[in-house]
Amino acid sequence: MVLLLFCICHPIVLLLFCETTYEMNKKKIQIAQLESRMKLFSPTIQFPNPPTGWVKGLRLALGMSLQQLVSKLSMTKQSVHSIEMREKEGTISLKLLRETAKAMDMDLVYGFVPKDGSLNKYIENKSRSLAEKIVLQTSHTMKLEDQENSKQRIKKAIEERTTIIKQELPKALWD
């Protein structure tokens, strides 16, 4: 009942609370959607790119001549050779790679895969790292003031701060 009176008296506070909750839920949904897509890419990490690059590797495996690919792309031999070399070196644009794939009747698929294995683990690790930094700085200051916390209390504070950071995903998390 007190909360209801508070909301009636302070609609701006309620609006801010609702907007913040909405943004937090929106982020969670976005993360879940990206996580499900990223899981599809995870197994591909164990397979290196062909030594010649994908364009040349596929062209050769399919028995397609350089001239045939030149015709499909409406380019010169030198330009197509440049595409193959730039793709192998990692300096090709996604746009040109997409056009080349289309000319070969294929789709270009690309994505990101977190080194931690999942987006949620990545966020957890970054949050824990930031939480440890915050809590340990505070703990150090308190120790200097002869108000040292126990190791158990510090551990609990890190866990609590990690949870808060994961929920809020502050921009400082990515510094």
C-alpha positions as CSV (number, residue, x, y, z in Angstrom):
1,M,0.0,0.0,0.0
2,V,2.9,2.4,0.7
3,L,4.3,1.6,-2.7
4,L,1.0,2.5,-4.3
5,L,0.9,5.8,-2.6
6,F,4.5,6.5,-3.5
7,C,3.7,5.8,-7.2
8,I,0.7,8.0,-7.1
9,C,2.7,10.8,-5.6
10,H,5.8,10.4,-7.7
11,P,4.8,9.3,-11.3
12,I,8.2,10.4,-12.6
13,V,10.0,8.0,-10.3
14,L,7.7,5.2,-11.5
15,L,8.3,6.1,-15.1
16,L,12.0,6.1,-14.6
17,F,11.8,2.7,-12.8
18,C,9.7,1.3,-15.7
19,E,12.1,2.6,-18.3
20,T,15.1,1.2,-16.5
21,T,13.4,-2.2,-16.1
22,Y,12.4,-2.2,-19.8
23,E,15.9,-1.4,-20.9
24,M,17.4,-4.1,-18.7
25,N,14.9,-6.7,-20.1
26,K,15.5,-5.5,-23.6
27,K,19.3,-6.1,-23.1
28,K,18.6,-9.5,-21.7
29,I,16.5,-10.5,-24.7
30,Q,19.1,-9.1,-27.1
31,I,21.9,-11.0,-25.4
32,A,19.8,-14.2,-25.4
33,Q,19.2,-13.9,-29.2
34,L,22.8,-13.2,-30.0
35,E,23.9,-16.0,-27.7
36,S,21.7,-18.5,-29.6
37,R,23.2,-17.3,-32.9
38,M,26.8,-17.4,-31.6
39,K,26.4,-21.0,-30.4
40,L,26.0,-22.0,-34.1
41,F,29.4,-20.5,-34.9
42,S,31.3,-21.9,-31.9
43,P,32.1,-25.3,-33.5
44,T,33.6,-23.6,-36.5
45,I,36.5,-22.1,-34.5
46,Q,38.3,-25.5,-34.5
47,F,38.5,-25.5,-38.3
48,P,41.0,-23.1,-39.8
49,N,40.4,-21.3,-43.1
50,P,41.7,-23.1,-46.2
51,P,45.4,-22.2,-46.7
52,T,44.5,-20.6,-50.1
53,G,41.5,-18.7,-48.7
54,W,37.8,-19.6,-49.2
55,V,37.4,-18.0,-52.6
56,K,40.3,-19.8,-54.3
57,G,39.8,-22.9,-52.3
58,L,36.2,-23.3,-53.3
59,R,36.9,-22.3,-56.9
60,L,39.6,-24.9,-57.2
61,A,37.6,-27.6,-55.4
62,L,34.6,-27.0,-57.7
63,G,36.8,-27.1,-60.8
64,M,35.9,-23.5,-61.7
65,S,38.6,-21.7,-63.7
66,L,39.8,-18.2,-62.9
67,Q,38.2,-17.1,-66.2
68,Q,34.8,-18.5,-65.3
69,L,34.9,-16.6,-62.0
70,V,36.0,-13.5,-63.9
71,S,33.0,-13.8,-66.1
72,K,30.6,-14.3,-63.2
73,L,32.0,-11.2,-61.4
74,S,32.4,-9.1,-64.6
75,M,35.9,-8.2,-63.6
76,T,39.4,-8.6,-65.0
77,K,41.6,-11.6,-64.2
78,Q,43.9,-9.3,-62.2
79,S,40.9,-8.1,-60.1
80,V,39.7,-11.6,-59.3
81,H,43.3,-12.7,-58.5
82,S,43.5,-9.6,-56.2
83,I,40.2,-10.8,-54.5
84,E,41.7,-14.2,-53.8
85,M,44.9,-12.7,-52.4
86,R,43.2,-10.1,-50.3
87,E,40.8,-12.7,-48.9
88,K,43.7,-15.0,-48.0
89,E,45.5,-12.1,-46.3
90,G,42.4,-10.9,-44.5
91,T,42.3,-7.4,-46.1
92,I,39.2,-7.9,-48.2
93,S,35.9,-6.0,-47.5
94,L,32.8,-7.9,-46.5
95,K,31.0,-6.3,-49.3
96,L,33.4,-7.6,-51.9
97,L,33.4,-11.0,-50.3
98,R,29.6,-11.1,-50.2
99,E,29.5,-10.2,-54.0
100,T,32.0,-12.9,-54.7
101,A,30.0,-15.5,-52.8
102,K,26.9,-14.4,-54.6
103,A,28.7,-14.9,-58.0
104,M,29.6,-18.4,-56.9
105,D,25.9,-19.1,-55.9
106,M,26.8,-19.1,-52.2
107,D,26.0,-17.0,-49.2
108,L,28.6,-15.3,-47.0
109,V,28.1,-16.2,-43.4
110,Y,30.1,-14.4,-40.7
111,G,29.9,-13.9,-37.0
112,F,31.6,-13.4,-33.7
113,V,32.4,-16.1,-31.1
114,P,33.4,-15.0,-27.6
115,K,36.8,-16.5,-26.5
116,D,35.1,-17.5,-23.2
117,G,32.8,-19.8,-25.1
118,S,29.6,-17.9,-24.7
119,L,28.3,-14.3,-24.4
120,N,27.0,-15.0,-20.9
121,K,30.3,-16.3,-19.7
122,Y,32.0,-13.3,-21.3
123,I,29.7,-10.9,-19.5
124,E,30.1,-12.9,-16.2
125,N,33.9,-12.7,-16.4
126,K,34.0,-9.0,-17.3
127,S,31.4,-8.3,-14.5
128,R,33.4,-10.3,-11.9
129,S,36.6,-8.5,-12.9
130,L,35.1,-5.1,-12.5
131,A,33.4,-6.1,-9.2
132,E,36.7,-7.4,-7.9
133,K,38.4,-4.1,-8.8
134,I,35.7,-2.0,-7.1
135,V,35.4,-4.1,-4.0
136,L,39.2,-4.5,-3.5
137,Q,39.8,-0.8,-3.9
138,T,37.1,-0.1,-1.3
139,S,38.5,-2.8,0.9
140,H,42.0,-1.4,0.6
141,T,40.8,2.1,1.6
142,M,38.9,0.6,4.6
143,K,42.0,-1.3,5.6
144,L,44.0,1.9,5.6
145,E,41.4,3.4,7.9
146,D,41.7,0.3,10.2
147,Q,38.3,-1.0,9.2
148,E,39.4,-4.2,7.4
149,N,36.7,-6.6,6.2
150,S,37.0,-10.4,6.5
151,K,37.9,-12.4,3.4
152,Q,34.4,-14.0,3.5
153,R,32.8,-10.5,3.5
154,I,34.9,-9.4,0.6
155,K,34.0,-12.5,-1.3
156,K,30.3,-11.9,-0.6
157,A,30.6,-8.3,-1.7
158,I,32.3,-9.3,-4.9
159,E,29.4,-11.8,-5.7
160,E,26.8,-9.1,-4.9
161,R,28.6,-6.5,-7.0
162,T,29.0,-9.0,-9.9
163,T,25.2,-9.6,-9.9
164,I,24.5,-5.9,-9.9
165,I,26.9,-5.2,-12.8
166,K,25.5,-8.1,-14.8
167,Q,22.0,-6.7,-14.4
168,E,22.9,-3.1,-15.2
169,L,25.7,-3.7,-17.8
170,P,27.2,-0.3,-17.2
171,K,29.4,1.2,-20.0
172,A,32.4,1.1,-17.6
173,L,32.3,-2.7,-18.0
174,W,33.9,-2.3,-21.4
175,D,36.7,0.1,-20.5
